Amino acid sequence: MTEANTHMRWFEDHADHYEELAMYAADFGQRLIDFVDPAPATRLLDVGAGRGAAARAAVARGCVVTAIDVTPAMVRRLAADVPEIIVRQMDVTRLDFSRGTFDTVVAADVLEILEDPAAAVAEIRRVLAPGGTVALSVNGARARWEWLTLLAQEFWPAPGPAPVVDAATPADPAALLAEAGFIELTQRQVAAAVQVPSPSALWELLESQMSMAMAVDESLSARRAAEFRRRFWAGAEHMHAHGGIILDHNATLHRAITPA
Ligand SMILES: C[S@@+](CC[C@H](N)C(=O)[O-])C[C@H]1O[C@@H](n2cnc3c(N)ncnc32)[C@H](O)[C@@H]1O
């Protein structure tokens, strides 16, 4: 199974809980739309929309929003949750829209998981009207809780992009945009953090919000489960004693336009 197929399966299996698992998604989707600052009635396309973090924020601003995602379960949920959005199942590298259909295209936390991000950027450019805006968010490293990502990767080597395990290497979005002919590139850094009061609260959070990724006793042998718990508690206690348990997320937002 290719890495892309593993991603696909993970998104299909976790669509119902996606924004609980990706705790930063709604906030960063909102901030991506704030960065674009679209006027009401803007024809906006959200690609790889997932549960619609960016699409919902655009609807709230009065945009006319279309969302596409390749994962059927995401498409079903978004269509049911937000009837104002036109939702279609589609691959961002093969968009079924005519040239110049949209004023703005956004992609939140998508580029870094694509096998061919350059093809996606080319398609985005094609469906944008002259002078149209593209905005991408690309998640960065988790400085303070990287240990937990690494620990999860060690115990679950191939679970796909579970939120504690998404250490994908992002493509260089600014270079991709420039190569595709976009101009006036600008960037903004954003960060969000969840403070967790204690190691036991962190365990409870992971059990409740990331239960599928952290099903320790179900997916590991008794010996491995005990080892995971020991290492988890050691890491959490260390974090707690050194500045507190802060689950930090950061992302770079990229914005550019097509020549008029
Ligand atoms: C990390 S999630 C981000 C979801 C949403 N944009 C957000 O910020 O919450 C990535 C999304 O991209 C979708 N996706 C992955 N590959 C895709 C492709 N080739 N075309 C369209 N969507 C894709 C996945 O199904 C998933 O919903």
The ligand as an ORCA input file, in Angstrom:
! r2SCAN-3c Opt
* xyz 0 1
  C      -4.992     17.064      6.977
  S      -6.604     17.033      6.278
  C      -7.052     18.752      6.281
  C      -8.527     18.952      6.199
  C      -8.981     20.416      6.233
  N      -8.469     21.179      5.121
  C      -8.612     21.064      7.537
  O      -7.810     21.973      7.545
  O      -9.153     20.646      8.562
  C      -6.262     16.724      4.566
  C      -7.499     16.487      3.717
  O      -7.088     16.396      2.346
  C      -7.827     15.370      1.726
  N      -7.049     14.907      0.574
  C      -5.946     14.139      0.553
  N      -5.508     13.946     -0.686
  C      -6.356     14.623     -1.504
  C      -6.443     14.811     -2.916
  N      -5.546     14.264     -3.740
  N      -7.452     15.573     -3.400
  C      -8.373     16.119     -2.566
  N      -8.347     15.972     -1.219
  C      -7.352     15.238     -0.699
  C      -8.034     14.332      2.809
  O      -9.137     13.494      2.526
  C      -8.260     15.227      4.031
  O      -9.613     15.507      4.218
*
